[in-house]
Protein backbone atom coordinates (compact mmCIF):
# COMPACT_ATOMS: atom_id res chain seq x y z
CA UNK A 1 0.00 0.00 0.00
CA UNK A 2 2.80 2.43 0.80
CA UNK A 3 4.71 1.60 -2.37
CA UNK A 4 3.36 4.20 -4.76
CA UNK A 5 4.95 4.62 -8.18
CA UNK A 6 7.24 7.59 -8.67
CA UNK A 7 5.14 10.74 -8.52
CA UNK A 8 2.35 8.84 -6.75
CA UNK A 9 2.48 11.12 -3.74
CA UNK A 10 1.13 13.87 -5.99
CA UNK A 11 -1.37 11.64 -7.78
CA UNK A 12 -4.91 12.16 -6.44
CA UNK A 13 -6.09 8.78 -7.76
CA UNK A 14 -3.22 6.96 -6.01
CA UNK A 15 -3.98 8.81 -2.79
CA UNK A 16 -7.69 7.99 -3.10
CA UNK A 17 -6.93 4.30 -3.51
CA UNK A 18 -4.49 4.39 -0.60
CA UNK A 19 -7.09 6.02 1.67
CA UNK A 20 -9.85 3.65 0.61
CA UNK A 21 -7.61 0.62 1.14
CA UNK A 22 -6.58 1.84 4.59
CA UNK A 23 -10.20 2.28 5.67
CA UNK A 24 -11.20 -1.13 4.31
CA UNK A 25 -8.33 -2.73 6.23
CA UNK A 26 -9.29 -0.86 9.40
CA UNK A 27 -12.84 -2.20 9.06
CA UNK A 28 -11.47 -5.74 8.75
CA UNK A 29 -9.35 -5.32 11.90
CA UNK A 30 -12.06 -3.68 13.98
CA UNK A 31 -13.31 -5.98 16.72
CA UNK A 32 -17.04 -6.76 16.81
CA UNK A 33 -19.18 -4.46 18.90
CA UNK A 34 -17.27 -1.23 18.26
CA UNK A 35 -20.20 0.40 16.49
CA UNK A 36 -19.15 4.03 16.88
CA UNK A 37 -15.78 3.50 15.21
CA UNK A 38 -17.36 1.26 12.56
CA UNK A 39 -19.87 4.00 11.72
CA UNK A 40 -17.11 6.60 11.48
CA UNK A 41 -15.06 4.41 9.14
CA UNK A 42 -18.04 3.63 6.93
CA UNK A 43 -18.93 7.32 6.76
CA UNK A 44 -15.35 8.26 5.87
CA UNK A 45 -15.23 5.57 3.18
CA UNK A 46 -18.51 6.87 1.74
CA UNK A 47 -17.28 10.48 1.71
CA UNK A 48 -13.99 9.57 0.03
CA UNK A 49 -15.77 7.53 -2.62
CA UNK A 50 -18.36 10.27 -3.25
CA UNK A 51 -15.64 12.93 -3.59
CA UNK A 52 -13.75 10.74 -6.04
CA UNK A 53 -16.88 10.04 -8.09
CA UNK A 54 -17.79 13.73 -8.24
CA UNK A 55 -14.28 14.64 -9.33
CA UNK A 56 -14.39 12.06 -12.11
CA UNK A 57 -17.82 13.26 -13.22
CA UNK A 58 -16.65 16.89 -13.32
CA UNK A 59 -13.60 15.92 -15.40
CA UNK A 60 -15.76 14.03 -17.89
CA UNK A 61 -18.20 16.93 -18.19
CA UNK A 62 -15.37 19.41 -18.78
CA UNK A 63 -13.86 17.11 -21.38
CA UNK A 64 -17.18 16.66 -23.23
CA UNK A 65 -17.99 20.40 -23.26
CA UNK A 66 -14.52 21.36 -24.50
CA UNK A 67 -14.74 19.11 -27.56
C-alpha positions as CSV (number, residue, x, y, z in Angstrom):
1,X,0.0,0.0,0.0
2,X,2.8,2.4,0.8
3,X,4.7,1.6,-2.4
4,X,3.4,4.2,-4.8
5,X,5.0,4.6,-8.2
6,X,7.2,7.6,-8.7
7,X,5.1,10.7,-8.5
8,X,2.4,8.8,-6.7
9,X,2.5,11.1,-3.7
10,X,1.1,13.9,-6.0
11,X,-1.4,11.6,-7.8
12,X,-4.9,12.2,-6.4
13,X,-6.1,8.8,-7.8
14,X,-3.2,7.0,-6.0
15,X,-4.0,8.8,-2.8
16,X,-7.7,8.0,-3.1
17,X,-6.9,4.3,-3.5
18,X,-4.5,4.4,-0.6
19,X,-7.1,6.0,1.7
20,X,-9.8,3.6,0.6
21,X,-7.6,0.6,1.1
22,X,-6.6,1.8,4.6
23,X,-10.2,2.3,5.7
24,X,-11.2,-1.1,4.3
25,X,-8.3,-2.7,6.2
26,X,-9.3,-0.9,9.4
27,X,-12.8,-2.2,9.1
28,X,-11.5,-5.7,8.7
29,X,-9.4,-5.3,11.9
30,X,-12.1,-3.7,14.0
31,X,-13.3,-6.0,16.7
32,X,-17.0,-6.8,16.8
33,X,-19.2,-4.5,18.9
34,X,-17.3,-1.2,18.3
35,X,-20.2,0.4,16.5
36,X,-19.2,4.0,16.9
37,X,-15.8,3.5,15.2
38,X,-17.4,1.3,12.6
39,X,-19.9,4.0,11.7
40,X,-17.1,6.6,11.5
41,X,-15.1,4.4,9.1
42,X,-18.0,3.6,6.9
43,X,-18.9,7.3,6.8
44,X,-15.4,8.3,5.9
45,X,-15.2,5.6,3.2
46,X,-18.5,6.9,1.7
47,X,-17.3,10.5,1.7
48,X,-14.0,9.6,0.0
49,X,-15.8,7.5,-2.6
50,X,-18.4,10.3,-3.3
51,X,-15.6,12.9,-3.6
52,X,-13.7,10.7,-6.0
53,X,-16.9,10.0,-8.1
54,X,-17.8,13.7,-8.2
55,X,-14.3,14.6,-9.3
56,X,-14.4,12.1,-12.1
57,X,-17.8,13.3,-13.2
58,X,-16.7,16.9,-13.3
59,X,-13.6,15.9,-15.4
60,X,-15.8,14.0,-17.9
61,X,-18.2,16.9,-18.2
62,X,-15.4,19.4,-18.8
63,X,-13.9,17.1,-21.4
64,X,-17.2,16.7,-23.2
65,X,-18.0,20.4,-23.3
66,X,-14.5,21.4,-24.5
67,X,-14.7,19.1,-27.6
